[in-house]
Amino acid sequence: MGYLGLLLQGGALLAIGTFISTCTRNQIVAGVAGFAICLLLWVLDWVSAFETSVTAKIISYMSVLTHYESFSKGVLDSKASSSTYP
């Protein structure tokens, strides 16, 4: 399950980078913007460590690491854990 999760996470980040690349003509701008957005999606989970409001939980839900946790534990679940999300 861990390899499947890693493959899906990589595919999602590559799709984001490809989309950003189609939105601009300059390769440098596409590379920097793609890297910035993928990094932002990677670290959004840290918001929940400092804040416990509903807004922080929604922002944390957009993080790719939050969704990868169950895959890394070897669990294939079709729904999100109710204790993790609002």
LUMVOGU-766722 format. One line per field, with one value per residue (C-alpha): residue number from 1; z, y, x; residue in one letter. Coordinates in Angstrom, 1 decimal. Each point is the difference from the previous one (the first is absolute). Example, Ala and Ser with C-alpha at 12.3 -4.5 7.8 and 13.67 -1.06 7.14 Angstrom:
2
num <- 1_2
z <- 7.8_-0.7
y <- -4.5_3.4
x <- 12.3_1.4
residu <- A_S
% end
This chain:
86
num <- 1_2_3_4_5_6_7_8_9_10_11_12_13_14_15_16_17_18_19_20_21_22_23_24_25_26_27_28_29_30_31_32_33_34_35_36_37_38_39_40_41_42_43_44_45_46_47_48_49_50_51_52_53_54_55_56_57_58_59_60_61_62_63_64_65_66_67_68_69_70_71_72_73_74_75_76_77_78_79_80_81_82_83_84_85_86
z <- 0.0_0.7_-3.5_-1.5_2.2_-1.1_-3.6_0.3_1.9_-2.7_-2.8_1.7_0.4_-3.6_-1.2_1.8_-1.5_-3.5_0.4_1.1_-2.9_-2.5_1.6_-0.7_-3.0_2.1_1.3_2.9_1.2_-0.3_1.9_2.8_0.3_-0.2_2.7_2.2_-0.2_0.6_3.0_1.3_-0.3_1.8_3.0_0.5_2.6_2.4_0.4_2.2_2.3_1.0_-0.3_0.9_-1.6_-2.8_-2.6_1.0_-0.4_-3.4_-1.1_1.5_-2.0_-3.3_0.9_-1.9_3.1_1.8_-2.6_-0.3_3.7_-0.3_-3.0_1.8_2.8_-2.5_0.2_-3.0_1.1_-2.2_2.5_2.1_3.7_2.0_2.8_-2.5_-1.9_1.0
y <- 0.0_2.4_-0.3_0.5_3.2_1.3_-0.7_1.8_3.0_0.3_-0.1_2.7_2.3_-0.7_0.8_3.3_0.9_-1.0_2.2_3.0_-0.6_0.2_3.3_1.9_0.4_0.4_-3.2_1.7_1.5_-3.4_-1.8_2.5_0.2_-3.7_-0.6_2.7_-1.4_-3.6_1.1_1.9_-3.0_-2.0_2.3_0.9_-2.7_2.1_2.4_-2.4_-0.3_3.6_0.6_-2.1_2.0_-1.3_2.2_-1.6_-3.5_0.9_1.3_-3.1_-2.2_1.5_-1.3_-3.0_-1.4_-0.3_-2.3_-2.0_-1.0_-2.9_-1.3_0.1_-2.1_-2.6_0.9_0.4_1.9_1.6_2.7_2.4_-0.7_2.0_0.8_1.7_2.2_2.2
x <- 0.0_2.9_1.3_-3.5_-0.5_3.4_-0.8_-3.4_1.6_2.7_-2.6_-2.0_3.0_1.0_-3.5_0.1_3.4_-1.2_-3.1_2.1_2.3_-2.9_-1.2_3.2_2.5_3.1_1.6_1.8_-3.3_-1.7_2.7_0.1_-3.8_-0.4_2.7_-1.6_-3.5_1.2_2.0_-2.9_-2.2_2.7_0.2_-3.6_-0.3_2.2_-2.9_-1.9_2.9_-0.3_-3.7_-3.1_-2.7_-2.3_1.8_3.4_-1.5_-1.3_3.4_1.6_-2.4_1.5_3.5_1.2_1.7_-3.3_-1.3_3.2_0.1_-2.5_1.8_3.4_-1.6_-1.2_-3.7_-2.2_-3.1_-2.5_-1.0_1.9_0.4_-2.6_2.5_2.4_-2.5_-2.8
residu <- M_G_Y_L_G_L_L_L_Q_G_G_A_L_L_A_I_G_T_F_I_S_T_C_T_R_N_Q_I_V_A_G_V_A_G_F_A_I_C_L_L_L_W_V_L_D_W_V_S_A_F_E_T_S_V_T_A_K_I_I_S_Y_M_S_V_L_T_H_Y_E_S_F_S_K_G_V_L_D_S_K_A_S_S_S_T_Y_P
% end
